[in-house]
Amino acid sequence: MSEKILVIGAGMAGLWTALALAPTGRQVILLERDPPPPEGGPEAAFTDWSRRGVGQLRHSHAFLARLRNLIRDEHPALLADLLAAGCRELTFQDNLTAAQRQSYQPKPVDQDLVILTSRRTTLEFVIRRYVEALPNVTLRPETFVQGLLVEPGDPPRVTGVRLQDGGELTGDVVVDAGGRTSGATDDLAAIGVALPQEVEPSGVVYFTRHYRLRPGAEEPPRGKTPATGDLDYLKFGVFPGDNGCFSITLCCPEVEEELRKAIVDPQVFDAVCNALPGLVPWVDPQRSEATSRVFGMGDLLSRWIDLAPEGRPLVLGYVAVGDSLVRTNPLYGRGCSFAAVSAVALRDALRATPDPAGRLLGYQARIRQELRPYYDVMRDTDRQGIRRARRAMQPAYQPSLRARLTRSFVEDGVTVALRSDPDLMRAFLRGFHMLEHPQAWLKRPENLARVLGYWARGRRRNAEAYRPPAGPGRREMLERLGLSPDADPRRLAAA
């Protein structure tokens, strides 16, 4: 008899669990609290699909090559469905600078450095329809899981779930794919199973607005003026979508209290966009029109949960995937890829052994190997970003010599090298797209030597690789918006 897998949630993590496990012959039952998507395709999904359990549903998304390659290799029919629905593939060559194009020669690895881009609602809508058609998958919408069924023992074992309507379902494995709103860890804590957690703030608040190109209009050509950037007090980016749509996300440090309170106003949001040279052609009223309000998302905590600390399983029959296990800052665009990788790791752990403890240990080891390097780099980068945001509010701050050298190495060495050399960009993107350790490329002596060579050339000889200023300074921007640029010392002390 095949195993029965109960999956709490049918968002990206739940859908990927079904995509990974369905081909193994297991019976997969997805229990989703929210209603199904409305009839009418991607447009109706964007405007009308109610997903209270997915707060990031209408924020900007770009899906990394790791996720796109899994779809390409394991579910090619799904990739065809996504492209037919208007999703797009942005290739390595599409994003080359003018300097890189001068020496660019195609290589086979370029086929693995392709981004899949669309509105999140379109991607999820198409994947859901594909999953629903798989023969051994059942998707039950508007089914709210009230709690876990747990059999006492050492360690205890999860045997199923209790539903809000009073019913119960049992299964061989319960997969928690409930994401940020999942209550499963609280249920376990209530019976004395306290899963160790690392939690800390990402230090930012997100704001996204969606747009559509007007009939006959095309996206602005990629040029030197950046459509993405980091001004310390503000991060911004354009995300091309499907079917003539795109979105813009503005990301404010939490300490920028006045700015983040104001930017949720569409007029202020548009004013910020019009102050950023790389965004001006995108929001030109002759080219595009807004199709949504400004969506905000805060309380962005990074979290790592350990299911088997020091090699000791704390609970059997229960596995968490996606945001229920590892939660990341959406700035890096890795949440959906983390969900896919954890689902594949679960499949491989279930295949490896029938022993529940062995499965959990195998899964935990694979998660640490596959995801922990990206989590650690993200956490360290977020900590640096929080410090930079606080310093941006202190005009009298003077960086140390070491800080100035570090920033020069990044801006005048690494960034210039990447914008000049397509081979270095390939190496960097392999880490960015989760195809190898995120810092592996710069630890290779030949790559570091080339970066140092660009750094040693100096700004004048590298002038072609520098972008124009991404936007105004903090004081100028806030004054243009009618906001006070003076930091509240009490706010900084509390941050």
Secondary structure, DSSP 8 states (H G I E B T S, - for coil): ---EEEEE--SHHHHHHHHHHGGGT-EEEEE-SS----SSSHHHHHHH---TT-TTTTS---B-HHHHHHHHHH-HHHHHHHHHTT-EEE-TGGG--HHHHHH----GGGGG--EEE--HHHHHHHHHHHHHTSTTEEEESS--EEEEEEE-SSS-EEEEEEETTS-EEE-SEEEE--GGG--HHHHHHHTT----EEEEE--EEEEEEEEEE-TT-------SS-SEEE-SS-EEEEEE-STTEEEEEEEEETT-HHHHHHTTSHHHHHHHHHTSTTTHHHH-TTTEEE-S--EEE---EEEEE-SSGGG--S-BSEEE-GGGTEE--GGG--HHHHHHHHHHHHHHHHHH-S-HHHHHHHHHHHHHHHHHHHHHHHHHHHHHHHHHHHHHT-TT----HHHHHHHHIIIIIIHHHHHH-HHHHHHHHHHHTTSS-TTHHHHSHHHHHHHHHHHHHHHHHTGGG-----S--HHHHHHHTT---S--HHHHHH-
